[in-house]
């Protein structure tokens, strides 16, 4: 029998940190679990990423209430993945914002992703009974939009494909702080199962062009200071490149998915094996890289059954 996914056995509670990354700006982090950002304006609060369930979202709300009693008016979702969006109902926000591409991905593959992630990551879905259904935005944008929380300006933008085709970033210009979603990670593996390897590094460079003084990444510790930001962007680029290039070589010579898996392990294990969720992400990363190297531009939809079929191939 094939081994279970690494994440299926990860049931240990993670330590939560709530770190100030700028004036009125915070990163809720939990040792490699999905992060959430908090932007406090003059009269209300914006949340960036909703968590997987209302139960987890309430942990974020508790942290918000430790620093402000202002109402939560907006939730911005950087992409469509279930662990990021299904807790949105807990915030009671009047607006839920996504890019139009991310919103389309909810309709195209949102339920399949929910079923797939639920099967793979049971700890993150404790309390799933409260989820009212797929999270759909009330507001979408094509390339960019601006929200004013009183006088505080918040820019929400697409800077390129990376973690998904619909990725958004959130820029707070008065503090030069960016919330990047899973485009940038810190000592956590990138999940590339819906990724675009060929675009990811350019998107990272578009982020770097803003010269952020701090970044709240998708996973891992808050990145405070330009040096830490630069190192995290470089490490993310290295992770993506180190995953894709060995696979591209295997595909070029007509090799198998299993050969691609072995090649990535040889390249990435020495550098990234201690990263959070590394073993969880690796099979999905190899499978997506294998598809992209064969010319499949749009990631195939992951389902609970496809997950298992792929994993069985790699364990053979």
MILO-972632 format. One line per 8 residues: their letters; for each residue x, y, z of C-alpha. Coordinates in pm, 1 decimal. Each point is the difference from the previous one (the first is absolute). Layout:
N
A = X,Y,Z; ...
//
This chain:
316
XXXXXXXX = 0.0,0.0,0.0; 128.4,348.2,-87.0; 95.9,235.6,279.2; -255.6,262.6,99.6; 62.7,360.4,-96.0; 239.2,163.2,244.4; -259.8,259.0,96.0; -259.8,-262.4,93.4
XXXXXXXX = 195.1,-85.5,312.5; 84.6,358.5,94.4; -240.3,49.8,289.1; 223.8,197.9,235.4; -136.1,341.6,98.5; 216.9,288.1,-123.4; 112.0,298.2,204.5; -165.7,321.6,-114.3
XXXXXXXX = 192.1,327.7,-31.5; -151.4,342.8,-63.8; 275.7,225.1,-127.2; -14.6,369.6,-79.2; 145.4,62.2,-347.0; -81.3,370.1,-19.0; -216.4,258.8,171.7; -342.6,-160.0,27.0
XXXXXXXX = 116.2,-302.2,-201.8; 34.4,-354.1,134.6; 83.1,-353.4,-112.4; -174.8,-293.9,164.5; 237.1,-296.2,-43.2; 5.3,-356.6,130.5; 322.7,-190.3,-65.5; -57.2,-66.1,-369.6
XXXXXXXX = -379.9,-14.8,5.5; -183.5,252.5,-222.4; 57.2,361.4,105.1; -253.2,280.6,23.8; 65.8,372.4,-30.6; -169.3,281.6,190.0; -22.6,360.7,-122.5; -147.6,250.9,242.5
XXXXXXXX = -139.5,314.5,-154.7; -148.5,314.3,151.2; -345.4,-147.4,39.0; 15.7,-371.7,-79.9; 220.0,-305.7,-52.8; 93.8,-198.2,-310.4; 90.2,-368.7,28.4; 230.9,-164.3,-256.0
XXXXXXXX = -71.3,-374.9,-27.1; -287.4,-152.3,193.8; 140.1,-333.5,130.8; -151.3,-342.3,-72.9; -292.8,4.6,241.6; -199.4,244.0,212.1; 159.8,-164.2,305.8; 348.8,96.9,-118.2
XXXXXXXX = -124.0,342.9,-108.8; -113.0,68.7,354.9; 361.7,-42.2,114.8; 87.4,284.6,-235.9; -291.7,206.1,126.6; 119.3,-47.5,359.0; 338.5,141.6,-101.0; -164.5,291.7,-182.0
XXXXXXXX = -205.4,79.8,308.8; 319.2,12.9,206.7; 106.0,309.9,-196.4; -321.6,166.9,-124.2; -375.7,1.4,43.7; -65.9,138.2,-350.0; -238.3,-207.8,-213.9; 129.8,-235.4,-266.9
XXXXXXXX = -128.9,143.4,-327.5; 201.4,-180.9,-270.3; 147.7,-344.2,-60.5; 246.1,-29.1,-287.9; 76.7,-348.7,-131.7; 323.3,-22.3,-198.1; -108.7,-320.2,-177.3; -264.4,-270.2,7.9
XXXXXXXX = 148.4,-284.6,207.2; -228.0,-147.7,265.3; 243.8,47.2,290.3; 2.3,372.6,-77.0; -365.3,77.1,-61.1; -248.7,-227.6,176.4; 14.6,183.2,333.7; -118.4,327.9,-152.7
XXXXXXXX = -350.9,-11.7,145.0; 131.4,46.7,355.1; 115.3,358.0,-61.4; -339.0,147.1,-88.9; 165.4,229.8,-255.4; -211.4,203.0,-239.4; 242.0,-65.8,-287.8; 190.2,-312.3,-104.1
XXXXXXXX = 250.5,82.4,-273.1; 172.6,-228.0,-253.9; 150.8,44.5,-342.7; -237.8,-94.1,-279.6; 230.4,-289.3,-89.6; -7.0,-135.1,356.0; -379.5,33.3,7.8; -24.5,-200.8,-321.9
XXXXXXXX = 223.1,-267.0,153.6; -240.2,-30.8,294.0; -274.8,-91.0,-245.3; 219.2,-224.4,-215.3; 182.0,-197.8,269.8; -89.0,131.9,345.0; -201.6,-299.4,118.1; 258.1,-246.9,-130.7
XXXXXXXX = 275.5,191.1,179.5; -202.3,1.0,321.8; -52.2,-376.6,-19.3; 365.7,-57.6,-86.0; 141.3,219.4,276.4; -247.1,-132.0,257.2; 128.6,-350.7,-69.1; 366.7,100.4,11.8
XXXXXXXX = 6.8,241.5,294.8; -252.9,-105.7,265.4; 144.2,219.8,277.3; -73.6,321.2,-187.9; -362.0,-100.2,-50.2; -94.2,-70.3,360.3; -334.4,171.7,48.1; -81.1,-34.6,-370.2
XXXXXXXX = -368.6,-51.4,86.4; -33.1,379.7,33.8; 111.4,73.1,-357.3; -312.9,125.0,-181.1; 124.4,-93.1,-348.1; 240.0,130.5,-261.1; 122.2,353.3,65.2; -92.4,229.1,-286.4
XXXXXXXX = 107.5,364.4,-26.4; -234.5,295.5,16.3; 254.0,209.5,-194.5; 247.7,-95.5,-273.0; 265.0,188.6,-198.0; 189.5,-69.0,-320.5; 344.6,149.3,56.3; -16.9,226.6,304.3
XXXXXXXX = -227.5,187.3,235.7; 40.1,239.4,291.8; -187.2,-6.1,328.6; 6.1,286.9,249.7; -38.0,-91.3,366.4; -65.5,358.4,98.5; 313.8,181.0,-114.0; 209.0,-319.2,-20.0
XXXXXXXX = 48.0,-108.8,-360.7; 24.6,-370.2,-82.2; 91.8,-112.1,-352.5; -103.2,-350.3,-110.0; 176.9,-118.7,-315.0; 83.6,-285.8,-227.3; 375.7,3.5,-66.0; 15.3,-325.4,-196.7
XXXXXXXX = -70.4,-370.1,20.4; 188.4,-201.9,260.1; -166.1,-215.3,266.9; -319.6,11.5,-210.3; -119.4,185.5,-307.6; -211.0,234.8,213.2; 252.3,113.9,261.8; -42.5,343.8,153.8
XXXXXXXX = 229.4,201.8,225.2; -97.1,277.2,239.4; 217.4,311.4,29.5; -28.2,256.5,278.9; 195.6,297.8,-133.7; 9.8,213.5,315.5; 210.0,-273.4,169.3; 150.9,-161.3,-313.9
XXXXXXXX = -122.2,-340.6,115.4; -128.6,-279.1,-223.8; -219.5,-302.6,64.7; 98.9,-252.7,-266.7; -206.5,-309.9,62.7; 180.4,-315.7,-106.5; 211.4,169.0,-266.4; 264.2,46.6,271.5
XXXXXXXX = 68.6,-251.6,278.2; 251.3,-0.8,284.2; 157.4,-329.6,105.9; -308.7,-169.9,-133.1; -30.6,-196.9,-321.7; -188.3,161.1,-285.8; -308.5,-193.9,-100.3; 22.0,-9.0,-380.6
XXXXXXXX = -285.9,-235.4,-84.3; -188.9,287.2,-168.0; 315.4,194.6,-77.2; 157.8,160.7,-303.2; 372.2,-66.8,25.1; 89.7,198.3,-310.8; -160.8,317.3,137.6; 75.6,-28.5,370.3
XXXXXXXX = 346.7,158.8,5.6; -115.3,299.9,-207.7; -287.0,49.7,243.1; 244.6,-8.8,290.3; 206.9,265.4,-174.7; -313.3,213.3,-40.8; -46.8,-24.6,376.0; 366.0,85.2,63.2
XXXXXXXX = -35.7,309.8,-219.0; -220.0,153.9,270.3; 293.6,-31.0,244.8; -226.7,-100.3,290.3; 123.9,82.4,348.1; -192.8,-301.3,125.9; -199.5,-289.2,-143.8; -263.9,-222.1,153.2
XXXXXXXX = 61.1,-320.2,-201.3; -241.6,-283.2,-63.7; 168.7,-230.2,250.6; 282.6,43.2,244.8; 114.9,289.2,215.7; -70.4,362.3,-78.9; 282.1,156.6,-202.0; 109.8,323.8,161.1
XXXXXXXX = 274.9,209.8,-153.6; 123.0,20.5,-356.3; 274.0,-257.7,55.2; -243.1,-265.2,122.3; -240.2,83.4,-284.5; 273.3,-39.2,-262.0; 118.2,-330.2,145.7; -353.2,-142.5,6.6
XXXXXXXX = -69.3,103.0,-359.4; 330.2,-154.3,-111.4; -66.0,-321.3,192.6; -349.2,-28.5,-149.5; 142.3,46.9,-349.7; 262.4,-265.8,71.4; -264.9,-244.6,122.3; -211.2,44.1,-312.0
XXXXXXXX = 296.4,-24.6,-236.2; 151.7,-297.9,180.8; -331.7,-181.5,-34.9; -64.5,73.8,-365.0; 340.4,-29.8,-167.2; 66.3,-366.6,89.7; -348.5,-92.1,-121.0; 47.3,185.3,-327.9
XXXXXXXX = 316.5,-200.4,-65.2; -180.5,-328.0,67.3; -286.7,95.6,-230.7; 240.5,106.7,-276.1; 141.7,-352.5,-14.3; -340.6,-167.0,21.8; 26.6,-103.2,363.8; -280.1,-105.3,234.7
XXXXXXXX = -172.8,179.4,285.9; 182.5,-226.4,243.9; 334.5,96.2,-156.0; -98.2,365.6,35.9; -80.7,-62.5,367.5; 341.5,-156.1,58.9; 173.4,289.1,-178.0; -178.7,260.4,210.8
XXXXXXXX = 77.0,-184.6,321.7; 367.8,-7.3,-93.5; -0.1,375.5,-67.3; -234.3,127.6,272.0; 43.9,-229.9,300.0; 345.8,135.1,93.0; -127.1,360.8,-5.4; -362.7,-11.6,107.8
XXXXXXXX = -73.8,-321.8,184.9; -37.6,184.1,332.9; -255.8,246.7,-143.2; -354.7,-12.4,136.4; -241.2,-213.8,-208.6; 285.4,-108.3,-229.5; -106.0,-364.7,-17.8; -363.5,100.8,-36.9
XXXXXXXX = 68.5,225.8,-299.6; 260.3,-205.2,-181.5; -219.5,-247.0,-192.6; -235.5,273.7,-119.6; 292.9,220.4,-98.5; 162.0,-276.1,-205.5; -326.9,-93.9,-169.6; -72.5,361.6,-97.5
XXXXXXXX = 358.1,60.9,-118.5; -22.2,-316.3,-209.0; -319.3,127.3,-163.3; 135.3,349.0,-64.0; 320.9,-137.1,-151.9; -219.7,-199.4,-238.9; -179.4,316.5,-111.0; -311.7,-14.6,220.2
XXXXXXXX = -42.6,367.5,88.4; -319.9,-22.4,205.8; 44.1,-217.3,310.0; -225.8,-302.2,-0.3; -263.7,-9.5,271.9; 103.7,-186.9,311.7; -258.8,-234.7,143.3; 16.8,-235.5,296.0
XXXXXXXX = 23.6,-292.3,-244.6; 266.2,161.7,-217.2; 206.3,73.7,312.3; 5.4,-366.4,90.9; 70.9,-123.2,-353.2; 296.3,235.4,-31.2; 132.7,-96.0,343.0; -24.7,-371.0,-80.6
XXXX = 201.9,54.0,-320.3; 274.4,175.4,191.1; 12.8,-265.4,270.7; 19.1,-289.5,-247.7
//
